[in-house]
């Protein structure tokens, strides 16, 4: 499948009704195979993006917590991708994730060839089921530095006296992190999860920059809404927007309730 292939929603993009239809638009969307594909893509993207960003960001923060002499340089390098817009990052990663293999390979596939890892060559975004996971790679690259900054601030907020007391009691480095430091980072981890979660659920510009708005394997609800608006079907576009709002609220409202209870 080439980057120019498209997949539309013919059964949903007909004439826009002028009468009140109740919840018909929502039922039509949720029962449509293409929209279900977009929802599955969004779920897969969210899982890969959050897992990769949290793991990489925490690992970087743990390394910097060792107080390396070059900490300032590494911290700047880790945070630099945040200064790059999603569109700019998407243009670069579109080349890196090029699906060409063999003699015509470019980007990551060419790199794998040059280092003797040719078996890792793949179609990246062209895979119908897992293509959206490739879009998570530039997103992880962009946001891992932000998560690193959150966790590093959490590490630095723990008093040195607490660490020394644990070492005096005979705690190893692993037990120090496992039983003393990690529990102190729970609020930071929860905040990072909420922030990353709502960012992933409304992903749009990165997908457009890497594969375009008409590429079926990487379709997500925000792309579907954009295509509906482009065709003048504002009713279904609004329905997609409401569905996204409800999904995001499911993630955000419990967190807000938790914060409000803690503030009392």
C-alpha positions in Angstrom: 0.0 0.0 0.0 1.5 3.3 -1.0 1.5 6.6 0.9 -1.1 8.0 -1.6 -3.7 5.3 -1.0 -6.8 6.5 0.7 -9.8 5.1 2.5 -13.0 7.0 2.9 -16.3 6.6 4.7 -18.8 6.3 1.8 -21.7 5.2 3.9 -21.3 8.1 6.3 -20.5 10.9 3.9 -23.8 11.3 2.2 -26.2 14.2 2.3 -26.2 15.9 5.7 -29.7 15.6 7.2 -31.6 18.8 8.0 -33.9 17.3 10.6 -33.1 16.3 14.2 -31.7 12.8 14.2 -31.0 12.3 17.9 -28.1 9.9 18.5 -28.2 8.3 15.0 -24.8 9.9 14.0 -23.1 8.4 17.1 -24.6 4.9 16.4 -23.6 5.1 12.7 -20.0 6.1 13.6 -19.6 3.5 16.4 -20.9 0.7 14.1 -18.7 1.7 11.2 -15.7 -0.5 10.5 -13.5 2.4 9.4 -14.2 4.4 12.5 -13.6 1.4 14.7 -10.3 1.0 13.0 -9.5 4.6 13.9 -10.4 4.0 17.5 -8.2 0.9 17.6 -5.4 2.9 16.2 -5.9 5.6 18.8 -5.8 2.9 21.6 -2.6 1.3 20.2 -0.9 4.7 19.7 -1.8 5.8 23.3 -0.4 2.6 24.8 2.9 2.7 22.8 3.3 6.4 23.3 2.7 6.5 27.0 4.7 3.3 27.7 7.7 4.4 25.6 7.7 8.0 26.9 7.3 7.0 30.6 10.0 4.4 30.4 12.5 6.4 28.5 11.9 9.6 30.4 12.2 7.8 33.8 15.5 6.1 32.6 17.0 9.5 31.6 15.9 11.1 34.9 17.5 8.2 36.8 20.8 8.6 34.9 20.8 12.4 35.5 20.0 11.8 39.2 23.5 10.2 39.4 24.8 13.8 39.1 27.0 13.4 36.1 29.5 16.3 35.4 27.9 16.7 31.9 24.4 16.9 33.4 23.6 20.3 31.9 24.6 19.2 28.4 22.6 16.0 28.6 19.6 17.8 30.1 19.6 20.2 27.2 19.9 17.4 24.6 17.0 15.5 26.1 14.8 18.6 26.3 15.7 19.9 22.8 13.1 17.8 20.9 10.3 19.6 22.8 11.4 22.8 21.0 10.7 21.3 17.6 7.1 21.6 16.4 5.2 18.4 15.6 5.0 19.4 11.9 8.7 19.9 11.6 9.4 16.6 13.5 6.9 14.8 11.3 8.6 15.9 8.1 11.9 14.5 9.3 10.4 11.3 10.6 8.4 10.8 7.4 11.8 10.3 5.7 13.1 8.2 8.5 10.1 5.9 8.4 10.1 5.5 4.7 8.7 2.0 3.8 11.2 1.4 0.9 13.4 -1.7 1.4 16.3 -3.3 -0.3 18.4 -1.1 -2.7 15.8 1.7 -2.5 15.8 1.9 1.3 16.2 5.2 3.0 15.9 6.4 6.6 15.9 3.8 9.3 15.7 0.9 6.9 19.0 2.1 5.2 20.6 2.5 8.7 19.6 -1.1 9.5 21.2 -2.3 6.3 24.5 -0.4 7.0 24.9 -1.8 10.5 24.1 -5.4 9.5 20.5 -5.4 10.9 18.7 -5.8 7.6 16.2 -8.2 9.2 14.7 -5.2 11.0 13.7 -3.5 7.8 9.9 -3.2 7.6 7.1 -1.2 6.1 6.7 1.1 9.2 3.5 3.2 8.7 2.2 1.1 5.8 1.3 -1.8 8.1 -2.5 -1.8 8.3 -2.6 -3.0 12.0 0.6 -1.7 13.5 1.3 1.3 11.3 0.1 3.7 13.9 2.7 2.4 16.4 5.4 3.9 14.1 3.8 7.3 14.5 4.4 6.9 18.3 8.2 6.9 17.7 8.5 10.6 16.9 6.0 11.4 19.6 8.1 9.5 22.1 11.2 11.3 20.8 9.6 14.7 21.4 8.0 14.1 24.8 10.5 11.8 26.6 12.5 14.9 27.6 9.5 16.5 29.2 8.8 13.4 31.3 12.5 13.3 32.2 12.2 16.8 33.5 9.2 15.9 35.7 10.8 12.8 37.2 14.1 14.6 37.7 12.3 17.4 39.6 10.7 14.6 41.7 14.1 13.0 42.4 15.6 16.4 43.4 12.7 17.2 45.6 13.4 14.2 47.9 15.6 15.3 50.8 19.1 13.9 50.9 18.6 13.1 54.6 16.0 10.5 53.6 18.5 8.8 51.3 21.3 8.9 53.9 19.0 7.5 56.6 18.1 4.5 54.3 21.8 3.9 53.5 22.7 4.0 57.2 20.0 1.4 57.8 21.7 -0.9 55.4 19.5 -0.4 52.3 21.1 -1.3 49.0 20.8 1.1 46.0 17.9 -1.1 44.6 16.1 -1.1 48.0 16.7 2.6 48.3 15.0 3.3 45.0 12.3 0.6 45.4 11.2 1.4 48.9 12.2 5.1 49.5 12.5 7.0 46.2 9.9 5.4 43.9 7.0 5.8 46.3 7.8 9.5 46.5 7.5 9.8 42.7 3.9 8.5 42.5 2.3 12.0 42.2 4.8 12.9 39.5 4.0 9.6 37.6 0.3 10.2 37.8 0.6 13.8 36.5 2.7 12.6 33.6 0.2 9.8 32.8 -2.7 12.3 32.7 -0.8 14.8 30.6 0.5 12.3 28.1 -2.9 10.5 28.0 -4.9 13.6 26.9 -2.1 14.5 24.4 -2.2 11.1 22.8 -6.0 11.0 22.5 -6.1 14.2 20.4 -3.1 13.4 18.2 -3.5 15.0 14.7 -0.7 17.1 13.4 2.0 14.5 13.7 -0.1 12.0 11.8 -0.8 14.5 9.1 2.9 15.4 8.8 4.1 11.8 8.6 1.5 10.1 6.4 -1.1 12.7 5.4 -4.8 12.9 6.3 -6.0 10.3 3.8 -3.8 7.4 4.7 -6.0 4.6 6.1 -3.5 2.5 8.1 -2.7 5.5 10.4 -6.2 6.9 10.6 -7.3 8.2 14.1 -10.5 9.9 15.2 -9.1 13.5 14.9 -8.2 12.7 11.2 -11.7 11.3 10.6 -13.2 14.5 12.0 -10.9 16.6 9.8 -12.0 14.6 6.7 -15.7 14.9 7.6 -15.2 18.7 7.8 -13.4 18.8 4.5 -16.4 17.0 2.9 -18.9 19.4 4.5 -20.4 16.7 6.8 -20.3 18.8 9.9 -22.9 16.6 11.7 -20.6 13.6 11.7 -17.5 15.8 12.4 -19.3 17.2 15.5 -20.2 13.6 16.6 -16.5 12.6 16.4 -15.5 15.6 18.4 -18.0 14.8 21.1 -16.8 11.2 21.2 -13.3 12.4 21.7 -14.4 14.8 24.4 -16.1 12.0 26.3 -13.0 9.8 26.0 -10.7 12.5 27.2 -13.1 13.3 30.1 -12.9 9.7 31.2 -9.2 10.2 31.7 -9.2 13.7 33.1 -12.2 13.9 35.5 -11.1 11.1 37.9 -7.7 12.9 38.2 -9.4 16.2 38.9 -11.6 14.6 41.6 -8.5 13.0 43.1 -6.7 16.3 43.2 -9.7 18.1 44.7 -10.0 15.6 47.5 -6.3 15.9 48.3 -6.6 19.7 48.5 -9.3 19.5 51.2 
